[in-house]
Amino acid sequence: MLEDRTIVIVGAGHAGVQLAASLREEGHEGRITLVSDDPRLPYQRPPLSKAFMKREAEADALILRGPGFYEQKRIDLRLGATARSIDRAAKRLILASGESIPYSRLVLATGGLARPFKVPGAEFAGVHVLRDMGDAEALRDRLENSRGVVVIGAGFIGLEFAAVAARSGLKTTIVEVAPRVMGRAVSPAISDFYAGAHRGFGAEVLLGAGVAAIDGADGKARGVTLGDGRVLPAAFVVVGVGVVARDGLAREAGLDCPNGVRVDALMTTNDPDIFAIGDVALHPNAWGEREMRLESVQNATDQARALARTLTGKPTPYAALPWFWSDQGDLKLQMVGLMDMADTFVTRGDPASRAFSVFGFRAGRLVGVESVNKPADHMIARKLIPAGAALTPVQAADTGFDLKALAKAAG
Ligand code: FAD
């Protein structure tokens, strides 16, 4: 029956494209329709704030799959097509064009949006966010033609952009309301190290600094006024204050969306024929022991792979260990596990050498490792954590202790 075999995917980011590919690998023979509101061939997002921003890679190098892939795998890729609503009773996805596409299974892989920043002046021209290729192109131009930038928010994306800006010689000021950088995701030691590193790249880093307004003239941003009255002039402003789930489509269709589309371990929503994966999915995380949304390529692609198995008759709960990376200047940060669960942190190696790791333990159990320019520690940690290896904080901090041997023994 054709109807049972039609899978429609909304969103062609890392999650949607991986799902389409994995469905074919898992033997799905039926129709796959991949709906993308972006007119470009689906592309990778991480390089937008890294190689692409530095002009080390152009747009062509970022595409996830070549144009021939979709044809060869019989994936009906609809570019520049926005999904407007879901008719759950009739099992149809309605596009902005009015076209209605029948589905037997619908997957929402709609990602996120830059969190809106509600201060006076946020609407001025020259206030940028960085979420898609268009945003990155606009910022790349500004980097070449401007004298100074204020980056609001010291999360991963803001800091990656700030590193490129400062190292290119642009006067760069980073303004963060929290007392430390990347505070929601990393240990205090990593925050301290990175605040220092960004100062070394040439940026001014202001912590515990709230923004009162974005200043402007003639409709154009001219800088930022802080809560304490300080004025920071700038030619443009980058706002990187987080990501919100793009769950409007699901919400309007009556799906449960407290903060993203709520799914179970099989990525199923409260409608058994509708699923959600990637940045938009509020899922029960096996490692985090709670419901969460994760914003990473690993999470998007691993959820897609698990769902492809489930949709081809091999129910596979999502249980992958989270990992993430961020490139800032000459520093490669790699993280595995969930550091916000840790109650004890130890440092392995000397931060002054710009190559070290921080190990996080909870009640004596290793729950996360952050590595700076230490890819070997990261790879070992990806074995140690799932194996539940018996590592003590004292051993982790001792650079003479052989982690590799422990990982090997732990299998
Ligand atoms: P997305 O990639 O956001 O894709 C969702 C797609 O759905 C979008 O193309 C969107 O336009 C489309 N869409 C939404 N609604 C509709 C609709 N109604 N109709 C049609 N289409 C729709 N992660 C890392 O792990 N490491 C990094 O170093 C890293 N760096 C990053 C740097 C930047 C600048 C950004 C923006 C993100 C970065 N990330 C990084 C995060 C990572 O890119 C995301 O976690 C990942 O893209 C999530 O994939 P996704 O498919 O869930 O969502």
Boltz pocket constraint, residues with backbone or C-beta under 6 A from the ligand:
constraints:
  - pocket:
      binder: B
      contacts: [[A, 10], [A, 11], [A, 12], [A, 13], [A, 14], [A, 15], [A, 16], [A, 35], [A, 36], [A, 37], [A, 38], [A, 43], [A, 45], [A, 46], [A, 47], [A, 48], [A, 49], [A, 81], [A, 82], [A, 83], [A, 84], [A, 109], [A, 110], [A, 111], [A, 112], [A, 130], [A, 131], [A, 132], [A, 157], [A, 246], [A, 249], [A, 277], [A, 278], [A, 279], [A, 280], [A, 294], [A, 295], [A, 296], [A, 297], [A, 298], [A, 300], [A, 323], [A, 324], [A, 325], [A, 326], [A, 327]]
      max_distance: 6.0
